[in-house]
Amino acid sequence: MHEKAATMFALDGRVAIVTGGAQGIGRGIAENLALTGAAVVIADVARAESVACETAIIAAGGAAKAIGCDMADEDSINDLVAATIDAYGQLDIVVNNAAIYPMSPIGEMSTDLWDRVLGINLRGVFLLTRAAMPHLKKSGRNGRLINVSSIDTWKSYVGMGHYDASKGGIEAFTRSCALELAVDGVTANVIAPGAAKTPGSLTVRGNLARERGDANTDAVDAEFATRIPLGDWASADDIGQATVLLATPAAHYITGQTIYVDGGLKLTL
Ligand SMILES: NC(=O)c1ccc[n+]([C@@H]2O[C@H](COP(=O)([O-])OP(=O)(O)OC[C@H]3O[C@@H](n4cnc5c(N)ncnc54)[C@H](O)[C@@H]3O)[C@@H](O)[C@H]2O)c1
């Protein structure tokens, strides 16, 4: 009985790609997938941080491989999938986590910036999903597509029009994927993080602090934490562990869902 429970929550023998896995939430996802037994491909443009993540996972007894990938570039994405199959012979789990969020009010937003954000955050998700699909289908009931959106799809913020459009698009796209993949037993779900302190969110937090006329980001961060029902910002591990849950055999009947991992923040918005 205990053995069965352990198997339901284990990922031994699975191979996962995590885009943007070099730092922040992506690193939390990569490390927790590896802790649960999966071999993890860290797919990122940040070479040094990717190698640091690979080294940390291997030092902790896990399996990982850093493979450079630019989610803005179709060839790079196709090469990522080919290199993963070359290295491991299979691909069971894809986590589309990489995203950028440079703030800009819509009235001042250049077309180039819109295209860049949508290109990485949404077009890249489509391209990797399409390239990975035959392998996920081969994986059948072990196949998992997990796309990362944001609490922004519930509540918008000024300066995030392009980002919010990309994240809303991810949720609708993932529901389509869930329908298309269901026939093969593959599931597709969305993880929507609340607020997490990451290298990427540091800039946004700094901007928000300045907007409020408070240069002290720490004080603004601490005040924000009091508004989260569970009392603190999300850690990368919090998001990583929720992602693991969706990746495990125990979650094989959950598909087409958006799971908010936000400490209850959505309840207050
Ligand atoms: N931090 C938060 O509070 C928060 C809240 C909601 C949703 N999210 C989502 O979580 C995910 C991770 O966010 P984060 O805060 O950890 O970001 P981050 O900026 O700290 O890390 C993003 C990672 O993606 C990589 N990346 C950027 N452009 C890439 C590209 N073109 N190709 C490949 N990799 C690329 C970066 O090198 C980096 O390693 C994103 O999808 C973001 O939208 C974050």
Ligand as a Chemical Component Dictionary entry (heavy atoms), coordinates in Angstrom:
data_LIG
# 
_chem_comp.id                   LIG 
_chem_comp.type                 NON-POLYMER 
_chem_comp.pdbx_formal_charge   0 
_chem_comp.three_letter_code    LIG 
# 
loop_
_chem_comp_atom.comp_id 
_chem_comp_atom.atom_id 
_chem_comp_atom.alt_atom_id 
_chem_comp_atom.type_symbol 
_chem_comp_atom.charge 
_chem_comp_atom.model_Cartn_x 
_chem_comp_atom.model_Cartn_y 
_chem_comp_atom.model_Cartn_z 
_chem_comp_atom.pdbx_ordinal 
LIG N1  N1  N 0  7.765  36.359 -10.025 1  
LIG C1  C1  C 0  6.442  36.500 -9.908  2  
LIG O1  O1  O 0  5.944  37.141 -8.980  3  
LIG C2  C2  C 0  5.533  35.881 -10.930 4  
LIG C3  C3  C 0  4.140  36.019 -10.735 5  
LIG C4  C4  C 0  3.284  35.427 -11.642 6  
LIG C5  C5  C 0  3.776  34.715 -12.712 7  
LIG N2  N2  N 1  5.132  34.593 -12.888 8  
LIG C6  C6  C 0  5.608  33.803 -14.016 9  
LIG O2  O2  O 0  6.571  32.857 -13.571 10 
LIG C7  C7  C 0  7.514  32.612 -14.612 11 
LIG C8  C8  C 0  8.914  32.842 -14.094 12 
LIG O3  O3  O 0  9.019  34.169 -13.627 13 
LIG P1  P1  P 0  10.260 34.674 -12.761 14 
LIG O4  O4  O 0  9.746  35.777 -11.911 15 
LIG O5  O5  O -1 10.930 33.520 -12.148 16 
LIG O6  O6  O 0  11.181 35.309 -13.914 17 
LIG P2  P2  P 0  12.775 35.574 -13.954 18 
LIG O7  O7  O 0  12.930 36.741 -14.858 19 
LIG O8  O8  O 0  13.338 35.662 -12.585 20 
LIG O9  O9  O 0  13.322 34.260 -14.674 21 
LIG C9  C9  C 0  12.924 34.006 -16.000 22 
LIG C10 C10 C 0  13.890 33.052 -16.646 23 
LIG O10 O10 O 0  13.504 32.947 -18.032 24 
LIG C11 C11 C 0  14.663 33.086 -18.833 25 
LIG N3  N3  N 0  14.310 33.633 -20.151 26 
LIG C12 C12 C 0  13.977 34.910 -20.452 27 
LIG N4  N4  N 0  13.819 35.043 -21.774 28 
LIG C13 C13 C 0  14.034 33.826 -22.316 29 
LIG C14 C14 C 0  14.043 33.334 -23.639 30 
LIG N5  N5  N 0  13.803 34.139 -24.684 31 
LIG N6  N6  N 0  14.313 32.036 -23.843 32 
LIG C15 C15 C 0  14.611 31.215 -22.801 33 
LIG N7  N7  N 0  14.643 31.629 -21.529 34 
LIG C16 C16 C 0  14.358 32.930 -21.287 35 
LIG C17 C17 C 0  15.573 34.012 -18.055 36 
LIG O11 O11 O 0  16.932 33.895 -18.470 37 
LIG C18 C18 C 0  15.335 33.521 -16.627 38 
LIG O12 O12 O 0  16.203 32.464 -16.290 39 
LIG C19 C19 C 0  7.127  33.526 -15.758 40 
LIG O13 O13 O 0  6.304  32.817 -16.664 41 
LIG C20 C20 C 0  6.323  34.616 -15.079 42 
LIG O14 O14 O 0  5.424  35.229 -15.947 43 
LIG C21 C21 C 0  6.022  35.171 -12.013 44 
# 
loop_
_chem_comp_bond.comp_id 
_chem_comp_bond.atom_id_1 
_chem_comp_bond.atom_id_2 
_chem_comp_bond.value_order 
_chem_comp_bond.pdbx_ordinal 
LIG N1  C1  SING 1  
LIG C1  O1  DOUB 2  
LIG C1  C2  SING 3  
LIG C2  C3  SING 4  
LIG C2  C21 DOUB 5  
LIG C3  C4  DOUB 6  
LIG C4  C5  SING 7  
LIG C5  N2  DOUB 8  
LIG N2  C6  SING 9  
LIG N2  C21 SING 10 
LIG C6  O2  SING 11 
LIG C6  C20 SING 12 
LIG O2  C7  SING 13 
LIG C7  C8  SING 14 
LIG C7  C19 SING 15 
LIG C8  O3  SING 16 
LIG O3  P1  SING 17 
LIG P1  O4  DOUB 18 
LIG P1  O5  SING 19 
LIG P1  O6  SING 20 
LIG O6  P2  SING 21 
LIG P2  O7  DOUB 22 
LIG P2  O8  SING 23 
LIG P2  O9  SING 24 
LIG O9  C9  SING 25 
LIG C9  C10 SING 26 
LIG C10 O10 SING 27 
LIG C10 C18 SING 28 
LIG O10 C11 SING 29 
LIG C11 N3  SING 30 
LIG C11 C17 SING 31 
LIG N3  C12 SING 32 
LIG N3  C16 SING 33 
LIG C12 N4  DOUB 34 
LIG N4  C13 SING 35 
LIG C13 C14 SING 36 
LIG C13 C16 DOUB 37 
LIG C14 N5  SING 38 
LIG C14 N6  DOUB 39 
LIG N6  C15 SING 40 
LIG C15 N7  DOUB 41 
LIG N7  C16 SING 42 
LIG C17 O11 SING 43 
LIG C17 C18 SING 44 
LIG C18 O12 SING 45 
LIG C19 O13 SING 46 
LIG C19 C20 SING 47 
LIG C20 O14 SING 48 
# 
